[in-house]
Amino acid sequence: MKLNPEFEVGEVVEIQAGPAGCALPYGLGVGFQVRLVAVEAHHRIVEREGREWRVCVSNLQPRQLRRLPGVAVPAAGRCRR
């Protein structure tokens, strides 16, 4: 996985602690999932619950899909059409 992949506007990404030492804006924490709304030179504008923040590119990573406890995930190849 690339360290700073390019994301498209509208994509959901996850906040991480950046290796470059960029501080997270107040109100955003590591692991929060946000939607990318605009692109700037070294920052991205993200939105969560109607609020927008300006975040350093190194603080973004692809969204991690998480399993919900007690929810079974069907095995590949078992779905009938």
C-alpha positions in Angstrom: 0.0 0.0 0.0 1.3 3.4 -0.9 1.9 5.8 2.0 -0.1 8.7 0.6 -2.5 7.3 -2.1 -4.4 9.8 -4.2 -8.0 9.9 -3.2 -10.9 11.2 -5.2 -13.5 13.7 -4.1 -16.4 11.9 -2.6 -14.4 9.0 -1.4 -14.6 7.9 2.3 -11.2 7.8 4.0 -9.9 7.2 7.5 -7.9 9.6 9.7 -4.5 8.3 11.0 -1.6 9.7 12.9 0.6 11.2 10.3 4.3 10.2 10.0 5.2 13.8 9.1 4.0 15.0 12.5 1.0 17.0 11.2 -1.4 17.7 14.0 -5.0 16.6 13.7 -7.6 19.4 13.8 -9.6 19.7 16.9 -12.7 17.4 16.7 -11.1 14.7 14.6 -9.5 11.6 16.0 -7.5 8.7 14.7 -9.8 6.1 13.2 -12.6 8.6 12.3 -14.0 8.0 8.8 -14.5 11.2 6.8 -15.6 12.1 3.2 -13.2 14.0 1.0 -14.8 17.1 -0.4 -12.0 19.2 -1.8 -8.3 18.9 -2.8 -5.6 21.5 -2.0 -1.8 21.4 -2.6 -0.7 19.5 0.6 -4.1 19.3 2.4 -7.5 17.9 1.8 -10.8 19.2 3.0 -12.9 16.5 4.6 -16.4 16.4 6.0 -18.0 14.4 8.9 -21.5 14.9 10.3 -21.9 18.3 8.5 -18.6 19.8 9.7 -15.5 20.4 7.5 -11.8 20.3 8.4 -8.6 20.9 6.5 -6.3 17.9 7.0 -2.7 17.2 6.0 -2.5 14.5 3.2 -0.2 12.3 5.5 -3.1 12.0 8.0 -5.3 10.1 5.5 -5.4 6.5 4.6 -7.8 4.2 2.8 -10.9 3.3 4.8 -10.6 0.1 6.8 -13.7 -2.1 6.6 -14.6 -3.5 10.0 -16.7 -6.5 10.9 -19.5 -6.0 13.3 -19.6 -8.4 16.2 -22.2 -11.2 15.7 -22.7 -10.5 12.0 -21.7 -13.4 9.7 -19.9 -12.6 6.5 -21.0 -15.0 3.6 -18.2 -17.0 2.1 -17.2 -16.2 -1.5 -18.8 -18.5 -4.1 -21.8 -19.4 -1.9 -24.1 -16.7 -3.2 -26.8 -17.9 -5.6 -28.1 -15.7 -8.4 
